[in-house]
Structures are given as C-alpha cells and as structure tokens.
Amino acid sequence: MSNYYDSSRKLHFSQLSLEPVVRDLEHGFEQKNSHSLGSMEEALRWYNMLLDNAGEIAGEFIAPRAEAVDEQGCRLEDGVVSWAPETQENMDMLAQAGYMGAMLERRFGGLAMPVSVNNIIVEMISQADASLMNLYGLQDIAVTLQKFGSEEQKQRVLPLFAKGEVSGAMALTEPDAGSDLQAVSLKAIEKDGKWYLDGVKRFITNGSGDVLLVLARSEPDTTSGRGLSMFLCEKSPEIVVRRIENKLGIHGSPTCELQFNMAAAELVGKRKFGLIKYVMSLMNGARLAVSAQAMGIAQAAYEEAVAYANEREQFGKRIVEIPAVYQMLKQMQGEIETGRALLYQTGLAVDMMEIYERKAEAGEKVKTELRATTALADFLTPLSKFTLSELANRAAYDSLQIHGGVGYMKDFKVERLLRDARITNIYEGTTQLQVVAAIGFIVKGLFEKEMEAVRTMKLTDLKTEQKKVVSLLDKMLAAVSAVHEMTSPDFRDYAATYLVEMASILYRLKLYLPIADQNPDRQEILKFFLMESDVRINYLENRILHLKEQYGDNIDRLKDDFLK
C-alpha cells in the first residue's frame, strides 16, 4: 500500500512555473469568495493537498482493484454496457473526492484545476489501473463543452460531470475513418430546426457513456473536413451499442461500436468547425492524457521490475546485482525521469496556450503570444505521446523480461502492464502520426529557437554535461540541414522519425539539466541518460547522412519491394 504522489512527482511538480497559469485561472487573485484562491502560496498548498489525496486514492484504493477489473472487464447484455463493480467503486471514490470536475469552473461544481496539475492525477491513476484513465480522462469531453458549448448546454450538462453523475465519450472514429477524420461520413441531418445523427461509429472509448461529443457530416455534398461539425448527443434509445470489442488490454473501459438511428443532437459551436477547430482542441488534451497514461504504465512496470529483481535469486545472488539486469533498470530509470519532465512541461505548455486563447476570446491583442504558445503546445503534445507511449511499451517489455518466465503468467502484474501499454502508441494517433504532427516545428527552425536556452544556462555542477548537450544539439541541427538539402519530400518524411527522436532526447536533456544541477541526488541519472543519448544521437545522425549518400532524392525506391 502506498501513496503514488512520490518524491519524483513532487520534485517535477515543484519545477513548473505555474504562476501565470494560476493567476489567470484565479482572475488575478482578486475574486473574494470562499471558493477562490487568494495567492500563489495558497494555490500551491491546495494543489499539493489535492495531489497527495489523489496519490493515496490511486495507491491504496484503485491499485488493489486493478486485477479484478482486468479479469472481469465490461459486459454488454440486452444493449446495456456494464463496468466491473470495482471500476464503478473507483469512479464513485473519485467523484466523492471531487476529482470528476477537476478542470471545470467552480460555478459548475469543478475544482478549476490547471491542465498541468490534473495531468499528474491522470498519471497516478494510470499507474494504478491504466484502464480507469480512459474513464477519468474523458473529462476532456466536459472541458471541450465548457470551451465551445452554449451557456444552456454548459449549465445543463457540466454540473452532472462535476458530480460524477454522468460519463462521456468523444465519438470520432468510423469503420472507414480511423486516423483520417476528414473521411467521417456519419450524417447530421437538420429537420425543422433540430439536428439528428444517423450512421455508425467504431472503436469509441466508453461509447456507452451518457454524454457524447460526436463528429458528423453536417454539409451533405462535401467530402473534406470543412463539411464536419461537432454535436452534443445524450444517451437515448436511438443510440444502440452494437458490440463491445474483445481487446488485448485496457479491459476496464468498454470500446464500443455505436449505431445512431436518427438520434437527437445539438450543434456545439459553429457549423463546419467540428474538425478544424473543436477536434483539434480535443486532440491536444487527448494526446496529453494518453502520454500521462503511458507514463503511469512505465512507472508501474519499472517498480515491478525493481521489486522482483531485488527478491529473485539466481546463481547465488539477487538478479539486481547482475549487470545485464541493472543495465535495463538504469535505462528505464533515466527514460522515466526525463520523460516525466517532458510530460509535465507539456501540460504547462497547454495551460499557457489556453491562457492566450481566453485572452484572444476576450478581445485582447495577444496574437503573437497565442501563435507562439499554440505552436509549442502543438509540438510538445505529439512529442510527448511519441516519446512516452513508446517508453511504456519498452518498459513493460523489459520488466517482463526481468521477471523471466513467471512474468508471462497471469499471477504477476507485469503481463497486464504489457497488454495495457500496447494501445498507447496506437489510439489518439499512432506514433507515426505523432511524427507527422511534430516534424514541422523542427524543420521550420522553431525547435532550434526553443533549444537556444541550453547554450546559456547558468549551471553549477553540470557545465561539462551542458557542453555535451550543446554538441549533440549541433549534431541534430547538422542532420536537419542535410534534410533541407534534399528536394524530395519523401526524404524528409523518411527522415522525420529520426529527427523527432533526436528532438525528444535533446528536449528532455534541456529540461532535466537544471533539475539535476539543483538536486545532486539526480545527477547520476542525468549523466547516465546523457551517455546513452550520446550513442543514440550519433546513430540517428549517421542514419540520415548515410540515407542521403545512398539514396538521396530517390529514397522512394525503398518502397518498390512492397508494391503489388
């Protein structure tokens, strides 16, 4: 039994520059009522209390129920989906503690929590039971409605979310429209001033939820994203759950196929903005939530590996003393610590973007700031998902390897972690799509500007390491230049994965350098991660240079072996 708000999370939380975010959310600390926060000091005490309480719920209440949730899964009987009893207990506990309205305004019964703070709660819940995140994390439905819905919609629906009386889902995917949401064909039909939805959605997380945000085609003769609108659709007999998927992992949340039979719906925001504005806003939150989910899984896998390696004896000693084993553990430790810095900074970037969105909506002249914060958030959210979802899979894989044969058995938690990790680099955009989303920031020179601070950091103990990071940055910039020299877009696309991985490593080093410099107990982690990063970045740079030399603008020849 433990509290998941541990020393690492506390340290990384303490590094966040939250004051501008909190000051904006609390209206300059000028509102005088019993619910508002009066100062930054009060806010930090409040957030730490919320995080500590959530960490206790995750470690002592949710985690012990995870095995039962995984075994029972969800059921569909007579068109009704039911969760495992333990899942309902978990959701009730979170609702009673007030967390179901974490990011909603207080006037709706919420906690008015920054994204970056709620992000830590999502991570801890995911460490306890990754499938529960898919239910708790769908608060993004309520947040999206709060941003774009009418006042009547908000007043009617959001208090129910805050009380935990309803759950939600975003219904985007269709049988023929997975990652390509421009291909959505579910019809939104307007009759006598009212809207109705007709068609099928598939792979909908918690599709049995009470409140759905549905992407549908409102403009009949269109085929592009411009013809799509967002709709609020509440549970009714006209929405039929046709099936729930029999999945590899994440058994605690139902993934549904839905049939809409002229189901009544309400337009959210403006027509034609469903994909180009509202889904794009949703995606930052969704990427961030899955990143936190993956981080939680990685942490759980690492802790299971450390515990088992200390208990298991082979050849007359504990296996943790075997170099091949502690090498794997050390690699996990470095990836998790630096990955957490990336995750928390990404949450802060989303918070900062939302500040300027609110200011712009209020008519303030913040165009430059909004453009810059949006560009950074739009880069860091796919970068985090790219990095952390792949980390979750590696950590779970290596943890099972350390367990050996017993890890393959249902008796040990790690086999569940491996199954749960696998979806994180698929849903809400595959790893390959995250590369597509992130690469523009790199090739346009924005990443270089973002990294300039690493050259001028005032460090005490880690100046040698700082110089090494700068030299690795220069290697990456040389690789970017090599890509720019090529005229073929195929070459850039092929090299994109290498460049995004290099950017991930370097950005994490930039974030973790000052943390380790100020906290001597973290310096060994930094130095080991830097040593590993040196090898990896040199390899990635050489891959790009060799590809350029070998294939140049004819790199599309590589696909010829697979054409039929």
LUMLO-112790 format. One line per 8 residues: number of its first residue (from 0); for each residue x, y, z of C-alpha. Coordinates in steps of 0.5 Angstrom, whole numbers, plus 500, padded with zeros to 3 digits. Layout:
NUM	X:Y:Z | ...
//
This chain:
0	500:500:500 | 503:507:498 | 502:514:496 | 503:515:489 | 505:522:490 | 512:521:491 | 519:524:491 | 520:524:484
8	513:527:482 | 513:532:488 | 520:535:485 | 518:535:478 | 512:539:480 | 516:544:484 | 520:546:478 | 513:548:474
16	513:556:473 | 505:556:475 | 504:563:477 | 502:566:470 | 497:560:469 | 494:560:476 | 494:568:476 | 490:567:470
24	485:562:473 | 484:566:479 | 483:572:476 | 489:576:479 | 487:573:486 | 482:579:486 | 476:575:487 | 474:575:494
32	469:569:496 | 470:562:500 | 472:558:494 | 477:563:490 | 485:562:492 | 488:569:494 | 495:568:493 | 500:563:489
40	502:560:496 | 495:558:498 | 495:555:491 | 501:551:491 | 499:549:498 | 492:547:495 | 495:543:489 | 499:539:493
48	494:537:498 | 490:535:492 | 495:531:489 | 497:528:496 | 490:526:497 | 490:523:489 | 496:519:490 | 493:516:496
56	487:514:493 | 491:511:487 | 496:507:491 | 491:505:497 | 484:504:493 | 485:504:486 | 491:499:485 | 489:494:489
64	483:493:485 | 486:493:478 | 487:486:478 | 480:484:479 | 478:490:474 | 482:487:469 | 479:480:470 | 472:482:469
72	473:487:464 | 466:490:461 | 460:487:459 | 454:488:454 | 447:485:456 | 441:487:452 | 444:493:449 | 447:496:456
80	454:496:458 | 456:495:465 | 463:496:468 | 467:492:473 | 464:493:480 | 471:495:482 | 471:500:477 | 464:503:479
88	467:504:486 | 474:507:483 | 469:512:480 | 465:513:486 | 471:515:490 | 474:520:485 | 467:523:485 | 466:523:492
96	473:527:493 | 471:532:488 | 476:530:482 | 471:529:477 | 470:536:476 | 478:537:476 | 479:542:471 | 472:545:471
104	470:552:473 | 468:553:480 | 461:555:478 | 460:549:475 | 462:545:481 | 469:544:479 | 476:545:482 | 478:550:477
112	485:546:477 | 490:547:471 | 491:542:466 | 498:541:468 | 496:539:475 | 491:535:473 | 496:531:469 | 499:529:475
120	493:526:477 | 492:522:471 | 499:520:471 | 498:517:478 | 491:514:476 | 494:510:470 | 500:507:475 | 494:504:479
128	490:502:473 | 491:504:466 | 484:503:464 | 481:507:469 | 485:513:466 | 480:512:460 | 474:514:464 | 477:519:469
136	481:522:463 | 475:523:459 | 473:530:463 | 476:533:457 | 469:532:454 | 467:537:459 | 473:541:458 | 471:542:451
144	464:543:452 | 466:549:457 | 470:552:452 | 466:552:446 | 459:550:448 | 453:555:449 | 451:557:456 | 445:553:456
152	449:547:455 | 454:548:460 | 449:550:465 | 445:543:464 | 451:538:463 | 457:541:467 | 455:540:474 | 453:533:472
160	460:532:470 | 463:535:476 | 459:531:481 | 461:524:477 | 453:523:475 | 455:522:468 | 461:520:464 | 463:522:457
168	466:520:450 | 468:523:444 | 465:519:438 | 470:521:432 | 473:514:429 | 469:510:424 | 470:504:420 | 473:507:414
176	475:514:418 | 480:512:423 | 486:517:423 | 484:520:417 | 478:524:420 | 477:528:414 | 473:522:412 | 468:522:417
184	461:520:414 | 456:520:420 | 450:524:418 | 448:530:421 | 441:532:419 | 437:538:420 | 430:538:420 | 425:543:423
192	431:547:426 | 433:541:430 | 439:536:429 | 439:528:428 | 445:524:427 | 445:518:423 | 450:512:422 | 456:508:425
200	462:510:430 | 467:505:432 | 473:504:437 | 469:509:441 | 472:509:448 | 467:509:453 | 462:509:448 | 456:507:453
208	457:514:456 | 452:519:458 | 454:525:454 | 458:524:447 | 461:529:443 | 460:527:436 | 464:529:430 | 459:529:424
216	458:531:417 | 453:537:417 | 454:539:410 | 451:534:405 | 455:535:399 | 462:535:402 | 468:530:403 | 473:535:407
224	474:537:414 | 470:543:412 | 464:539:412 | 464:537:419 | 461:540:425 | 461:538:433 | 455:535:436 | 453:534:443
232	449:528:444 | 446:525:450 | 444:518:452 | 438:515:448 | 434:509:445 | 436:512:438 | 444:510:440 | 445:503:440
240	451:500:443 | 452:494:437 | 458:491:441 | 464:492:445 | 471:490:443 | 474:484:446 | 481:487:447 | 488:485:449
248	488:490:454 | 485:496:458 | 480:492:460 | 476:496:465 | 474:501:460 | 469:499:454 | 471:500:447 | 464:501:443
256	461:500:436 | 455:505:436 | 449:506:431 | 446:512:431 | 439:512:429 | 436:519:428 | 439:521:435 | 437:528:437
264	443:532:438 | 445:539:439 | 450:543:435 | 456:545:439 | 459:552:437 | 459:554:429 | 458:549:424 | 464:547:419
272	468:548:425 | 468:541:428 | 475:538:426 | 479:544:424 | 477:547:431 | 474:543:436 | 477:536:435 | 484:540:434
280	483:543:441 | 481:536:444 | 487:533:441 | 492:536:445 | 488:534:451 | 487:527:449 | 495:526:447 | 497:529:454
288	492:524:457 | 495:518:453 | 502:521:455 | 500:521:462 | 497:514:462 | 504:512:458 | 508:515:464 | 504:512:469
296	505:505:466 | 512:506:465 | 513:508:473 | 509:501:475 | 513:497:470 | 519:500:473 | 517:499:480 | 515:492:479
304	522:490:476 | 526:493:481 | 522:490:487 | 523:483:483 | 530:484:482 | 531:485:489 | 527:479:491 | 529:474:486
312	536:470:487 | 540:466:481 | 547:464:481 | 547:465:489 | 546:473:488 | 540:477:487 | 539:478:480 | 539:486:481
320	547:485:482 | 547:482:475 | 550:488:470 | 545:486:465 | 539:487:469 | 541:493:473 | 543:496:466 | 536:495:464
328	534:498:470 | 538:504:470 | 536:505:463 | 529:505:465 | 530:510:471 | 533:515:466 | 528:515:461 | 522:515:466
336	526:521:470 | 527:525:464 | 520:523:461 | 517:526:467 | 520:533:466 | 517:533:459 | 510:531:461 | 510:536:466
344	513:541:461 | 508:539:456 | 502:540:461 | 504:547:462 | 505:549:455 | 498:547:454 | 496:551:460 | 500:557:457
352	496:556:450 | 490:556:454 | 491:563:457 | 492:566:451 | 486:563:448 | 482:566:453 | 485:573:453 | 484:573:445
360	477:571:446 | 476:577:451 | 479:582:445 | 486:583:448 | 491:584:443 | 495:577:444 | 496:575:437 | 504:574:437
368	503:570:444 | 498:566:442 | 501:564:436 | 508:562:440 | 504:558:445 | 500:555:440 | 506:553:436 | 510:550:442
376	504:546:445 | 502:543:438 | 509:541:438 | 510:538:445 | 504:534:445 | 505:530:440 | 513:530:442 | 510:527:449
384	506:522:446 | 511:520:441 | 516:519:447 | 512:516:453 | 508:511:449 | 514:508:446 | 517:508:453 | 511:505:456
392	512:499:451 | 519:499:452 | 519:499:460 | 513:494:460 | 517:489:455 | 524:490:459 | 520:489:466 | 517:482:464
400	524:480:461 | 527:481:468 | 521:477:471 | 523:472:466 | 518:466:465 | 514:468:471 | 512:475:468 | 509:471:463
408	504:468:468 | 497:472:470 | 500:471:477 | 504:477:476 | 502:484:475 | 507:486:469 | 504:482:464 | 498:486:465
416	502:492:464 | 505:490:458 | 498:489:455 | 496:495:457 | 502:499:454 | 501:497:447 | 495:501:446 | 498:508:448
424	502:508:442 | 496:507:437 | 490:511:440 | 489:518:439 | 494:518:433 | 499:513:432 | 507:514:434 | 508:515:426
432	502:521:426 | 506:524:432 | 512:524:428 | 508:528:422 | 505:533:427 | 512:534:431 | 516:535:425 | 514:542:422
440	516:545:429 | 523:542:427 | 524:543:420 | 522:551:421 | 527:552:426 | 523:553:432 | 526:547:435 | 533:551:435
448	530:557:438 | 527:553:443 | 533:550:445 | 538:556:445 | 537:557:452 | 541:551:453 | 547:554:451 | 546:560:456
456	544:556:462 | 548:558:469 | 549:551:472 | 554:550:478 | 556:543:478 | 554:540:471 | 558:545:466 | 561:539:463
464	555:536:461 | 552:542:459 | 557:543:454 | 556:536:451 | 548:537:450 | 550:543:446 | 555:539:442 | 549:534:441
472	544:539:439 | 549:542:434 | 549:535:431 | 542:535:430 | 542:541:427 | 547:539:422 | 542:533:421 | 537:538:420
480	541:542:415 | 542:535:411 | 535:534:410 | 534:541:408 | 539:540:402 | 534:535:399 | 529:537:394 | 525:530:395
488	519:531:400 | 520:523:401 | 527:524:404 | 524:529:409 | 518:524:411 | 523:518:412 | 528:522:416 | 523:525:420
496	522:520:425 | 530:520:427 | 529:528:427 | 523:527:432 | 527:522:436 | 533:527:437 | 529:533:439 | 526:528:444
504	532:527:447 | 535:534:447 | 529:537:450 | 529:532:456 | 536:534:457 | 535:541:457 | 529:540:462 | 533:536:466
512	540:539:466 | 537:545:471 | 533:540:475 | 540:535:476 | 544:541:478 | 540:544:483 | 539:537:486 | 545:533:487
520	542:526:488 | 539:527:481 | 546:528:478 | 548:521:476 | 541:519:473 | 543:525:468 | 550:523:467 | 547:516:465
528	542:519:461 | 547:523:457 | 552:518:456 | 546:513:453 | 544:520:449 | 550:521:446 | 551:514:443 | 543:514:440
536	544:521:437 | 550:520:434 | 547:513:431 | 541:518:429 | 545:523:425 | 549:518:422 | 543:514:419 | 541:521:416
544	547:522:413 | 548:515:410 | 541:515:407 | 543:522:404 | 549:519:401 | 546:512:399 | 539:514:396 | 539:522:396
552	532:524:393 | 531:517:390 | 529:514:397 | 522:513:395 | 526:507:391 | 525:503:398 | 518:502:397 | 519:498:391
560	520:492:394 | 513:492:397 | 509:495:391 | 504:490:389
//
